[in-house]
Amino acid sequence: MLRVKENIEREREVQVGSLEMQSRWGEWRELVMKTDLSWHTLFKYGDSLIGFMLSAVYGTLLTPSMVSKWSEDEDGKCKLCEERMGTIQHILAGCKVALSQGRYRWRHDKVLKQISEQVVFHCDRRVNTYKNKAGDGRQFIDFVPAGRRKAGSDDRKESRGFGILGGSRDWIVLSDIDGQLKFPSEIVETRLRPDLVIFSRSAKTVIWWELTVPSEERISESHEYKLDRYSSLQTEIQAEGWCCYNVAVEVGARGVVAQSLERAARRIGFKGRELKKLVRDSGKEAAHCSRWIYLLSRKREWEFRKVGA
């Protein structure tokens, strides 16, 4: 009877833990985009990756923390740091050993590579080669219907085809993959290295995206932190006469993409299929890397993997 009672208590703890994870999902679901589970996406992701994502979101992955609820041989601690409980949130984005070994940086750079390649293609093949060249001397008059307010200059500029990139055709994209980015000295001298920099000399405009791949529970906190981190650089650049956009984007560690990435992409002219592709590929890359981080979370050695691998 005692053994049966213990098993019932452990089963109850597992059910409560699962419910707690689902309630946490309710806390951040308003910050992320709805995951596309169409047949096209399911085939593109594959069974194992989709299974990992769903299990990670709903808290059903076998982690040390969960196993400890029914096994006396499991203490529930993370097998890398051996200090914190080995929850899925800790394994994917909170272990200091995984951080020091570069596991999270590897995932970050893989996601950044996906984003930067598509932004480079967008600027080089769409914006910079657009047939209606900027600066051709033509002037446009905006007629405002009676009873409506005239939009501000920034609103008009962003409403045209390529958003805030619409005023120029010489956009250059730099990305900080493997720590290789050097902020353009012609704009300002700084040691800060945003993850993605887009700038135009003719328009004297610079945009940067600072990417974070946090646990979904910390998307909002990470967003505000990164905006604050680069606010002084934004002020310094604006003082030099440049128009500057400080943008923070997030892709969740479970592969769920934050709305901040969609908003940022729309502002530079992404739309339709290219926008869906950017969101889908970014989330897929994050989920793929997190799956490996999870599978190797009991292995103390971490083989360095190049971003291109």
C-alpha positions in Angstrom: 0.0 0.0 0.0 2.8 2.4 0.9 4.4 1.8 -2.6 1.1 2.4 -4.3 0.6 5.6 -2.4 4.1 6.9 -3.3 3.5 6.1 -7.0 0.2 8.0 -6.9 1.9 11.0 -5.3 4.7 11.0 -7.9 2.2 10.8 -10.7 0.3 13.7 -9.2 3.6 15.8 -9.1 4.2 15.0 -12.8 0.7 16.2 -13.7 1.1 19.3 -11.7 4.5 20.1 -13.2 3.0 19.6 -16.7 0.1 22.0 -15.9 2.6 24.6 -14.6 4.6 24.4 -17.8 1.4 24.9 -19.9 0.4 27.9 -17.7 3.8 29.4 -18.3 3.2 29.1 -22.0 0.1 31.2 -21.5 2.4 34.0 -20.1 4.4 34.4 -23.3 2.1 33.3 -26.1 1.0 36.9 -26.7 4.6 37.8 -27.5 5.2 35.2 -30.2 3.9 34.4 -33.7 1.5 31.6 -34.2 3.4 28.5 -35.3 2.5 27.3 -38.8 1.6 23.7 -38.6 0.5 23.3 -42.2 1.4 20.1 -44.1 4.1 22.0 -46.0 5.7 23.1 -42.7 5.4 19.6 -41.1 7.1 18.0 -44.1 9.8 20.6 -44.1 10.6 20.3 -40.4 10.3 16.5 -40.1 8.7 14.4 -37.4 11.6 14.5 -34.9 11.9 18.3 -35.0 8.2 18.9 -34.7 8.0 16.4 -31.9 10.8 18.2 -30.0 9.2 21.6 -30.4 5.8 20.5 -29.2 7.3 18.6 -26.3 9.5 21.5 -25.3 6.6 24.0 -25.4 4.3 21.8 -23.4 6.9 20.6 -20.9 6.8 16.9 -21.7 10.5 16.3 -22.6 12.3 13.9 -20.4 14.6 16.2 -18.3 16.5 15.4 -15.1 14.0 17.6 -13.2 11.0 15.6 -14.6 12.6 12.2 -14.1 13.4 13.0 -10.5 9.6 13.1 -9.8 9.3 9.3 -10.3 12.8 8.0 -9.9 14.7 7.9 -6.6 18.0 7.5 -8.6 17.6 10.9 -10.2 18.4 14.1 -8.2 16.9 16.4 -10.8 20.1 18.5 -11.2 21.5 19.7 -14.5 24.2 17.2 -15.6 26.5 20.0 -16.8 26.6 22.6 -14.0 25.2 20.2 -11.2 23.9 23.2 -9.4 20.4 24.1 -10.8 17.5 21.9 -11.5 17.6 20.4 -15.0 14.4 21.9 -16.4 14.0 22.4 -20.1 14.2 26.1 -19.6 17.5 25.7 -17.8 19.0 23.3 -20.3 18.1 25.3 -23.4 19.0 28.8 -22.1 20.1 28.9 -18.5 23.1 26.7 -17.9 26.3 28.6 -17.2 28.5 25.7 -18.3 26.6 25.4 -21.6 27.1 29.2 -22.0 30.8 29.1 -21.3 31.3 26.2 -23.7 29.7 28.2 -26.5 26.6 26.0 -27.0 24.2 28.9 -26.8 26.5 31.1 -29.0 26.6 28.4 -31.6 22.8 28.4 -31.8 22.7 32.2 -31.8 25.1 32.4 -34.7 23.3 29.7 -36.7 20.0 31.6 -36.4 21.8 34.9 -37.2 23.2 33.3 -40.3 19.7 32.4 -41.5 18.5 35.9 -40.9 21.5 37.7 -42.3 21.5 35.7 -45.6 17.9 36.6 -46.3 18.3 40.2 -45.4 21.4 40.4 -47.7 19.4 38.8 -50.5 16.5 41.3 -49.8 18.8 44.3 -50.0 21.0 43.2 -52.9 18.3 41.6 -55.1 15.2 43.6 -54.3 15.9 47.0 -52.8 19.2 48.0 -54.5 18.1 46.8 -57.9 14.6 48.2 -57.9 13.8 49.6 -61.3 12.6 53.0 -60.0 15.9 54.4 -58.9 16.0 56.8 -55.9 17.2 60.3 -56.4 15.9 60.8 -60.0 14.7 64.3 -59.2 11.0 63.6 -59.3 8.8 65.0 -56.5 5.7 63.5 -55.2 2.7 65.4 -53.8 0.6 63.6 -51.1 -3.0 64.6 -51.4 -4.9 64.3 -48.1 -8.7 63.7 -48.2 -10.9 66.1 -46.3 -11.2 65.2 -42.6 -8.0 63.2 -42.5 -4.7 64.0 -40.8 -1.6 64.3 -42.9 0.8 61.5 -42.1 4.3 62.3 -40.7 7.3 62.1 -43.0 8.5 58.9 -41.4 5.1 57.3 -41.9 5.1 58.2 -45.6 8.6 56.9 -46.0 7.9 53.6 -44.4 4.6 53.1 -46.2 6.3 52.8 -49.6 7.3 49.4 -51.0 10.6 48.8 -49.0 9.7 50.6 -45.8 12.6 52.5 -44.3 14.9 51.2 -47.0 12.8 52.9 -49.7 14.8 56.1 -49.9 18.1 54.7 -51.2 19.6 52.0 -53.4 23.0 51.6 -51.8 22.3 49.5 -48.7 25.1 47.5 -47.2 24.5 44.7 -44.8 27.1 43.5 -42.2 26.6 40.7 -39.7 28.5 39.7 -36.6 28.9 36.0 -37.2 31.8 34.5 -35.3 32.6 38.0 -34.0 33.7 39.4 -37.3 31.6 42.6 -37.5 33.3 45.9 -37.2 30.9 48.9 -36.9 31.5 51.3 -39.8 33.9 53.9 -38.6 32.5 56.5 -41.0 29.4 56.5 -38.9 30.9 56.5 -35.5 33.8 54.9 -33.6 32.5 52.3 -31.1 33.4 48.9 -29.7 29.8 47.8 -29.7 28.9 45.2 -32.3 25.2 44.8 -33.1 24.4 41.5 -34.7 23.2 42.9 -38.0 23.9 46.4 -39.4 22.2 47.8 -42.5 23.3 51.3 -43.6 23.2 53.7 -46.6 25.8 56.4 -47.2 23.5 58.4 -49.5 20.6 58.3 -47.1 22.8 58.7 -44.0 20.7 56.0 -42.3 21.7 53.1 -40.2 19.6 50.3 -38.9 20.7 47.5 -36.6 19.1 44.3 -35.4 20.3 42.9 -32.1 19.3 39.2 -32.0 18.6 37.2 -28.8 17.7 33.5 -28.6 16.3 33.4 -25.1 13.9 31.1 -23.3 10.4 32.1 -24.4 9.7 33.1 -20.7 12.3 35.9 -21.1 11.5 37.3 -24.5 10.1 40.6 -23.1 12.9 41.1 -20.6 15.5 40.4 -23.3 13.9 42.8 -25.7 14.0 45.7 -23.3 17.6 44.9 -22.2 18.9 45.0 -25.7 17.2 48.2 -26.6 18.6 49.8 -23.5 22.1 48.5 -24.2 22.3 50.3 -27.5 20.4 53.4 -26.7 23.5 55.5 -26.0 25.0 54.4 -29.3 21.8 55.5 -31.0 22.0 58.9 -29.4 25.7 59.3 -30.4 25.0 58.4 -34.0 22.0 60.8 -34.2 24.2 63.6 -32.9 26.5 63.0 -36.0 23.5 63.7 -38.3 22.6 60.1 -39.1 19.1 58.7 -38.9 19.3 55.6 -36.7 17.0 52.7 -35.9 17.8 50.6 -32.8 15.9 47.3 -33.2 15.9 44.2 -30.9 14.6 40.9 -32.3 14.0 37.5 -30.6 13.7 33.9 -31.7 12.7 31.6 -28.8 15.0 28.7 -27.8 12.1 26.3 -28.4 11.8 27.5 -32.0 8.9 29.9 -31.5 9.5 33.2 -33.2 8.8 36.5 -31.4 6.6 39.1 -33.0 9.5 41.5 -32.8 11.2 39.8 -35.8 8.1 40.1 -37.9 7.8 43.8 -37.1 11.4 44.5 -37.8 11.2 42.6 -41.2 8.1 44.4 -42.3 9.8 47.8 -41.6 12.5 47.0 -44.2 10.0 45.8 -46.8 9.7 42.0 -46.1 6.2 40.8 -47.0 4.3 37.8 -48.3 6.3 34.7 -49.0 9.7 36.2 -48.1 8.4 37.2 -44.7 7.0 33.8 -44.1 10.2 32.2 -45.2 12.3 34.4 -42.9 10.1 33.5 -39.9 9.9 29.8 -40.7 13.6 29.3 -41.3 14.6 31.3 -38.2 12.4 29.3 -36.0 13.4 26.0 -37.6 17.1 26.8 -37.1 16.6 27.7 -33.5 14.6 24.5 -32.8 17.2 22.4 -34.7 20.1 23.7 -32.6 18.1 23.5 -29.3 17.4 19.9 -30.1 21.1 19.1 -30.3 21.7 21.1 -27.1 19.0 19.0 -25.4 20.3 15.7 -26.7 23.9 16.5 -25.6 22.9 18.1 -22.3 24.3 15.0 -20.4 27.6 15.2 -22.3 30.2 17.4 -20.6 32.3 17.8 -23.7 31.1 20.1 -26.5 32.7 19.7 -29.9 33.0 23.1 -31.5 30.7 23.4 -34.5 31.3 26.1 -37.1 28.3 28.2 -38.1 28.5 27.0 -41.6 28.4 23.3 -40.6 
